[in-house]
């Protein structure tokens, strides 16, 4: 795995720390940043959408812009006010310092509540990475914009705008099985993982360049098969979404440290299905194509969208490694023992030990040793 992929994998691990059932959001933000695409997160209020994005943005570094849109949000609140000095000279230009046009990572909450003026200007930034308003013409350094909303819009005009967000992640309340973990983390809310030394944007940009040069020839036929299956299953996919899905496949390969994409990377395709039901259908119709999928950097997302044994094993190895790092070398407390036992139960429930991947077998041995020490 390349040094840049390792750096981003470590950043993703830090971003996931303290997130409960929102690890997928953090990972897909990075996937989209490498792919040069945008992400839409849909979920009810209070489901930690913004927290997951902020933690990931903290780790990526660079200039960050966040705003909660409303019906009466003025374009100047997003793109910057008129430059009064230039206006006195007869030129309508805008001061964009600290605003969205100069951001490298952006988060727009309640994105569909923006006015027509806001959304029309935003389209140029999302599509072309260019800000045009008055006499101002600015090339935008935006790597990824994350939009969030409580639900998908019914208005066809807004649906067309939503189509500019290639990837979709739908979040619901934390399941009962993880409520104890949520309560523990929530009690210590406010503590975030330490920021990395300097911005990781150079590493991210190098991975983006590697993704653009990724060899897709070996997997393009499988992608064609997958897209046809999705359309036959009633998943609405425009030609634009089908073509741009290749960027997610290439980014997944780059984050896994490879220069050529394989069937292991097709787990990203359900992300482009536009609705929750469509994503469920996509997982089902692509199950045989992505059964062996995995990703060393995006372990939770690969498991969520592939639902395969390899991806699940990768996630359990990662979870075990993180747990052992947290436990250290001292004696286990009662709560620590319960956490180790829970991980062991999940391993044993999902795998026949003799058939489990070697890395998972080794992790199980380490966890048993931790219990017995």
Backbone torsions as a table, in degrees:
resi	resn	phi	psi	omega
1	UNK	NA	137.4	-178.1
2	UNK	-66.3	158.2	179.8
3	UNK	-61.2	-37.6	179.9
4	UNK	-66.5	-39.8	177.8
5	UNK	-64.0	-37.8	178.3
6	UNK	-65.5	-43.3	179.3
7	UNK	-60.5	-44.9	179.1
8	UNK	-67.9	-36.5	178.3
9	UNK	-63.0	-41.3	178.2
10	UNK	-65.8	-37.5	177.5
11	UNK	-65.0	-40.9	178.0
12	UNK	-62.4	-41.4	178.8
13	UNK	-60.5	-42.9	178.1
14	UNK	-65.3	-40.1	-179.6
15	UNK	-64.4	-34.6	-179.4
16	UNK	-72.7	-21.5	-177.5
17	UNK	-61.7	123.6	-179.1
18	UNK	90.6	-2.9	175.2
19	UNK	-97.3	134.8	178.9
20	UNK	-115.9	114.8	-179.9
21	UNK	62.9	21.5	174.5
22	UNK	-124.9	15.2	179.9
23	UNK	-61.4	-34.9	-178.9
24	UNK	-62.1	-40.0	179.6
25	UNK	-60.2	-47.7	-179.6
26	UNK	-59.2	-43.3	-177.6
27	UNK	-68.5	-39.6	-177.5
28	UNK	-72.2	-28.9	173.1
29	UNK	-57.8	-46.9	-179.7
30	UNK	-67.7	-41.7	177.0
31	UNK	-55.5	-47.0	-178.9
32	UNK	-67.7	-36.3	178.1
33	UNK	-62.6	-41.3	177.7
34	UNK	-68.6	-37.5	-179.0
35	UNK	-76.2	-17.0	-174.8
36	UNK	74.0	28.4	179.3
37	UNK	-116.3	176.0	-176.3
38	UNK	-117.6	157.1	-172.6
39	UNK	-122.8	139.0	174.0
40	UNK	-114.9	125.2	179.0
41	UNK	-111.3	121.9	-176.4
42	UNK	-114.9	127.2	178.0
43	UNK	-177.0	160.7	-178.7
44	UNK	-64.8	159.1	175.8
45	UNK	-58.5	145.9	176.7
46	UNK	82.4	17.9	-179.7
47	UNK	-105.9	21.7	171.0
48	UNK	63.3	30.3	176.5
49	UNK	-63.0	-50.4	-176.6
50	UNK	-66.7	-36.3	-179.7
51	UNK	-62.8	-41.9	179.5
52	UNK	-63.1	-41.0	-179.7
53	UNK	-68.3	-43.7	-179.1
54	UNK	-61.5	-44.4	-179.8
55	UNK	-60.8	-39.6	179.8
56	UNK	-69.9	-41.9	177.8
57	UNK	-62.4	-38.4	176.5
58	UNK	-56.2	-40.6	-176.8
59	UNK	-77.3	-35.4	178.3
60	UNK	-68.4	-39.4	-178.1
61	UNK	83.9	-170.1	-177.8
62	UNK	84.2	-175.7	-177.8
63	UNK	-80.1	126.9	-174.9
64	UNK	-118.1	136.8	177.6
65	UNK	-128.4	132.3	178.8
66	UNK	-135.9	139.8	178.1
67	UNK	-154.8	143.6	173.9
68	UNK	-97.0	112.1	-177.4
69	UNK	-81.7	151.8	176.0
70	UNK	-142.3	174.4	-179.1
71	UNK	-59.4	-29.5	-174.2
72	UNK	-108.3	16.6	176.3
73	UNK	-65.6	125.5	178.8
74	UNK	-83.2	146.4	176.9
75	UNK	-53.7	-33.3	-179.2
76	UNK	-63.9	-25.0	178.9
77	UNK	-71.3	-21.9	-178.8
78	UNK	-103.6	-43.1	-170.2
79	UNK	-105.7	-10.9	178.8
80	UNK	110.9	154.0	-178.3
81	UNK	-80.4	166.8	174.3
82	UNK	-64.4	138.0	175.5
83	UNK	-76.6	105.0	-173.8
84	UNK	-66.1	-33.2	178.9
85	UNK	-63.1	-44.8	179.3
86	UNK	-70.7	-30.4	178.9
87	UNK	-64.2	-37.8	177.9
88	UNK	-64.9	-21.8	177.3
89	UNK	-90.5	3.0	177.3
90	UNK	89.7	11.3	-179.4
91	UNK	-113.6	131.5	176.7
92	UNK	-94.6	96.8	178.3
93	UNK	-126.1	166.9	-171.9
94	UNK	-126.3	145.3	176.2
95	UNK	-90.5	109.9	-171.9
96	UNK	-103.4	1.4	-177.9
97	UNK	-60.6	128.4	178.8
98	UNK	78.2	3.9	-177.2
99	UNK	-108.1	179.1	-174.8
100	UNK	-56.0	-41.6	-177.7
101	UNK	-59.0	-20.6	-179.4
102	UNK	-108.1	7.9	-179.0
103	UNK	-82.3	150.3	175.6
104	UNK	-101.0	-27.2	172.2
105	UNK	-134.3	132.7	-176.7
106	UNK	-132.6	147.7	175.6
107	UNK	-133.0	120.6	-179.8
108	UNK	-116.9	107.0	-179.8
109	UNK	-83.5	147.1	-175.6
110	UNK	51.3	49.6	-170.1
111	UNK	-62.5	-28.3	-177.1
112	UNK	-79.9	-4.9	177.8
113	UNK	-85.3	-5.2	-179.7
114	UNK	-65.2	149.4	178.8
115	UNK	-69.9	168.5	177.4
116	UNK	-58.5	-40.7	-179.8
117	UNK	-62.9	-41.2	179.2
118	UNK	-66.8	-48.7	-175.0
119	UNK	-68.0	-36.9	178.9
120	UNK	-64.6	-41.8	177.4
121	UNK	-68.0	-38.1	180.0
122	UNK	-63.3	-34.0	179.7
123	UNK	-56.9	-42.4	179.6
124	UNK	-62.8	-37.7	179.1
125	UNK	-69.4	-43.2	-178.5
126	UNK	-67.3	-44.6	-173.5
127	UNK	-79.2	-45.7	-170.1
128	UNK	-113.5	-7.0	-173.8
129	UNK	58.4	40.4	179.4
130	UNK	-132.6	133.8	175.5
131	UNK	-103.4	119.2	177.9
132	UNK	-122.6	121.2	176.6
133	UNK	-162.3	123.9	-174.7
134	UNK	60.7	-131.3	177.6
135	UNK	-91.3	0.8	-177.6
136	UNK	-84.1	127.5	174.2
137	UNK	-132.6	112.1	-171.2
138	UNK	-132.4	131.2	172.7
139	UNK	-77.9	127.5	-173.4
140	UNK	-97.4	137.4	-179.5
141	UNK	-86.4	15.8	-172.6
142	UNK	-60.7	124.2	174.5
143	UNK	-89.3	-43.7	-178.9
144	UNK	-152.9	138.8	171.3
145	UNK	-115.4	128.9	176.3
146	UNK	-106.8	121.4	173.9
147	UNK	-103.0	144.7	179.4
148	UNK	-129.9	148.7	178.2
149	UNK	-157.9	160.6	177.4
150	UNK	-76.2	-28.7	-180.0
151	UNK	-157.9	165.1	176.4
152	UNK	-75.0	147.3	-177.5
153	UNK	-76.8	150.8	174.9
154	UNK	-89.6	-25.4	-178.4
155	UNK	-64.3	122.5	-179.7
156	UNK	-57.1	-35.2	179.1
157	UNK	-63.7	-40.6	178.2
158	UNK	-71.6	-32.6	177.3
159	UNK	-62.7	-37.2	176.8
160	UNK	-64.5	-39.6	176.1
161	UNK	-65.1	-42.3	-179.4
162	UNK	-61.3	-27.0	-178.7
163	UNK	-64.3	-17.4	178.0
164	UNK	-72.8	-14.8	175.2
165	UNK	-93.5	104.1	-171.6
166	UNK	-66.8	-45.1	-174.9
167	UNK	-97.5	145.6	178.2
168	UNK	-128.5	136.0	171.3
169	UNK	-127.4	127.5	179.0
170	UNK	-106.1	128.6	-177.5
171	UNK	-118.4	146.0	176.5
172	UNK	-128.5	178.6	179.2
173	UNK	-59.5	150.0	179.0
174	UNK	-59.0	132.0	-178.3
175	UNK	-65.6	158.2	-177.0
176	UNK	-56.5	-34.6	-176.4
177	UNK	-63.4	-20.6	-177.8
178	UNK	-113.7	13.8	-178.5
179	UNK	-64.5	-40.0	178.8
180	UNK	-60.0	-42.4	178.2
181	UNK	-64.1	-41.0	178.8
182	UNK	-61.7	-43.4	-179.8
183	UNK	-63.9	-40.1	179.5
184	UNK	-64.5	-47.3	-179.6
185	UNK	-66.9	-41.3	-178.8
186	UNK	-62.8	-32.5	179.9
187	UNK	-66.0	-32.0	179.2
188	UNK	-101.5	25.2	-178.8
189	UNK	-58.4	148.7	-179.3
190	UNK	107.0	-22.5	176.9
191	UNK	-90.7	121.7	179.7
192	UNK	-114.6	156.7	176.2
193	UNK	-61.8	150.0	-178.6
194	UNK	-62.6	146.3	178.4
195	UNK	-71.6	149.9	176.8
196	UNK	-69.5	163.6	177.1
197	UNK	-76.0	106.7	-179.2
198	UNK	78.4	173.7	-179.5
199	UNK	-77.3	144.5	175.1
200	UNK	-95.1	7.7	-179.6
201	UNK	-59.0	-38.3	177.3
202	UNK	-59.8	-42.1	177.8
203	UNK	-65.1	-41.3	179.4
204	UNK	-63.4	-40.9	-179.4
205	UNK	-66.9	-37.4	177.6
206	UNK	-66.1	-38.1	176.1
207	UNK	-66.9	-36.8	176.6
208	UNK	-61.6	-42.0	177.3
209	UNK	-64.3	-40.5	176.9
210	UNK	-63.1	-38.1	178.8
211	UNK	-65.2	-38.9	178.8
212	UNK	-64.6	-27.3	178.4
213	UNK	-96.1	7.3	-177.1
214	UNK	-64.4	139.5	178.8
215	UNK	-81.9	113.4	-179.2
216	UNK	-103.8	-0.1	-174.0
217	UNK	-58.3	-39.6	-175.5
218	UNK	-71.9	-14.1	-175.0
219	UNK	-119.6	-5.3	-174.9
220	UNK	-63.9	-36.6	177.1
221	UNK	-63.0	-41.9	177.0
222	UNK	-65.3	-36.5	177.9
223	UNK	-64.0	-41.8	177.1
224	UNK	-59.6	-43.3	177.0
225	UNK	-60.5	-43.8	-178.5
226	UNK	-63.4	-45.3	-179.4
227	UNK	-63.0	-41.7	178.1
228	UNK	-62.1	-42.8	178.5
229	UNK	-60.7	-43.5	-178.7
230	UNK	-62.6	-44.4	-179.7
231	UNK	-66.3	-39.0	178.6
232	UNK	-65.9	-27.9	178.1
233	UNK	-82.7	2.9	178.2
234	UNK	88.2	10.5	177.0
235	UNK	-78.6	116.8	-176.4
236	UNK	-75.4	111.8	-179.5
237	UNK	-128.8	117.8	175.4
238	UNK	-72.2	161.6	176.6
239	UNK	-58.8	-37.2	180.0
240	UNK	-61.1	-44.9	-179.3
241	UNK	-66.5	-38.1	179.3
242	UNK	-63.2	-45.1	-178.6
243	UNK	-66.9	-45.4	-175.4
244	UNK	-73.4	-16.3	175.6
245	UNK	-59.5	-24.4	178.0
246	UNK	-60.8	-29.5	179.1
247	UNK	-66.2	-38.2	178.1
248	UNK	-67.6	-40.7	178.6
249	UNK	-61.2	-46.9	-179.9
250	UNK	-64.0	-39.6	179.3
251	UNK	-65.8	-39.2	177.8
252	UNK	-61.5	-42.0	178.2
253	UNK	-63.2	-44.0	-179.8
254	UNK	-62.7	-41.8	179.1
255	UNK	-69.7	-19.8	174.9
256	UNK	-90.8	3.6	174.9
257	UNK	83.0	24.3	-177.6
258	UNK	-120.1	152.3	179.8
259	UNK	-98.4	-6.1	177.9
260	UNK	-131.8	135.0	179.3
261	UNK	-79.2	150.3	178.1
262	UNK	-134.5	-178.2	176.0
263	UNK	-60.2	-21.8	177.9
264	UNK	-60.6	-19.5	-174.6
265	UNK	-98.7	-2.0	-176.1
266	UNK	-75.8	-6.0	177.4
267	UNK	-61.0	-18.0	-178.7
268	UNK	-73.5	-17.2	-171.9
269	UNK	-62.8	-37.8	175.8
270	UNK	-59.0	-21.7	178.6
271	UNK	-61.4	-27.1	-176.1
272	UNK	-87.3	-8.9	174.7
273	UNK	-65.8	131.8	-165.8
274	UNK	-79.3	-17.0	-177.8
275	UNK	-128.4	166.7	180.0
276	UNK	-62.5	-44.2	178.9
277	UNK	-64.7	-38.6	179.1
278	UNK	-65.4	-35.7	177.9
279	UNK	-67.7	-38.0	176.7
280	UNK	-62.5	-42.5	177.1
281	UNK	-63.4	-40.0	-179.1
282	UNK	-62.9	-43.4	177.7
283	UNK	-58.8	-40.9	-176.8
284	UNK	-68.6	-48.2	-174.2
285	UNK	-75.2	-19.1	179.3
286	UNK	-102.6	6.7	-171.5
287	UNK	-56.3	-39.1	-178.5
288	UNK	-73.8	-30.6	-179.3
289	UNK	-73.9	-28.8	-173.9
290	UNK	-112.4	12.8	-174.8
291	UNK	-58.6	-34.2	-177.7
292	UNK	-98.7	10.0	-176.3
293	UNK	-65.5	151.2	177.8
294	UNK	-163.8	166.8	174.7
295	UNK	-159.0	124.5	-174.9
296	UNK	-68.7	-26.1	-178.9
297	UNK	-94.7	-32.8	-173.6
298	UNK	-114.8	60.0	-168.9
299	UNK	-67.8	-38.5	-178.2
300	UNK	-73.7	-42.8	-179.7
301	UNK	-66.0	-41.3	178.9
302	UNK	-61.4	-40.9	178.7
303	UNK	-67.7	-42.0	-177.3
304	UNK	-61.3	-42.9	-172.8
305	UNK	-96.5	-20.0	176.6
306	UNK	-92.0	-36.0	-177.5
307	UNK	56.0	33.3	-179.0
308	UNK	-107.8	164.7	-177.0
309	UNK	-67.0	-38.5	-178.8
310	UNK	-63.4	-44.4	179.6
311	UNK	-65.1	-39.8	179.9
312	UNK	-66.0	-40.7	177.9
313	UNK	-61.8	-42.1	178.6
314	UNK	-61.3	-40.9	179.4
315	UNK	-66.6	-39.3	-179.9
316	UNK	-68.9	-36.9	175.9
317	UNK	-63.3	-44.9	178.7
318	UNK	-62.3	-44.3	179.9
319	UNK	-63.5	-41.3	178.1
320	UNK	-64.3	-41.3	179.6
321	UNK	-63.6	-43.0	179.6
322	UNK	-65.9	-39.1	179.6
323	UNK	-64.1	-44.3	179.6
324	UNK	-64.4	-37.1	177.7
325	UNK	-63.7	-38.9	-179.6
326	UNK	-70.3	-33.1	-176.2
327	UNK	-73.5	-32.1	-178.4
328	UNK	70.2	-152.5	-174.9
329	UNK	-108.7	-5.0	-177.9
330	UNK	-77.9	176.5	178.1
331	UNK	-65.3	148.2	-177.9
332	UNK	-78.7	138.9	170.5
333	UNK	-79.0	172.4	178.3
334	UNK	-60.6	-43.8	-179.9
335	UNK	-66.0	-38.8	178.3
336	UNK	-62.1	-42.2	179.8
337	UNK	-62.5	-39.9	178.8
338	UNK	-63.6	-38.3	179.4
339	UNK	-66.7	-41.4	178.3
340	UNK	-65.6	-43.1	180.0
341	UNK	-63.5	-36.5	178.7
342	UNK	-64.6	-41.0	178.4
343	UNK	-66.2	-41.7	177.7
344	UNK	-62.9	-39.8	178.5
345	UNK	-62.8	-39.4	179.6
346	UNK	-66.7	-38.9	177.2
347	UNK	-62.9	-49.1	-175.8
348	UNK	-68.4	-30.3	179.5
349	UNK	-73.9	-26.6	-174.2
350	UNK	-100.7	-13.2	-173.3
351	UNK	-140.6	143.5	163.6
352	UNK	-81.4	121.5	-169.0
353	UNK	-54.0	-42.7	-177.0
354	UNK	-63.9	-26.0	-177.7
355	UNK	-99.7	-2.8	-177.9
356	UNK	-71.0	151.1	175.6
357	UNK	-56.4	145.5	-177.7
358	UNK	-53.5	-39.3	-179.1
359	UNK	-62.7	-35.7	179.2
360	UNK	-74.1	-37.7	175.5
361	UNK	-59.8	-44.3	179.5
362	UNK	-63.5	-40.5	-179.6
363	UNK	-66.0	-40.2	178.4
364	UNK	-60.7	-41.0	178.8
365	UNK	-60.9	-42.3	180.0
366	UNK	-66.2	-38.4	-179.7
367	UNK	-69.9	-38.5	175.8
368	UNK	-62.8	-42.0	178.8
369	UNK	-62.3	-37.4	179.0
370	UNK	-65.4	-38.0	177.8
371	UNK	-66.0	-39.2	-173.5
372	UNK	-83.8	-13.1	-176.2
373	UNK	-76.1	NA	NA
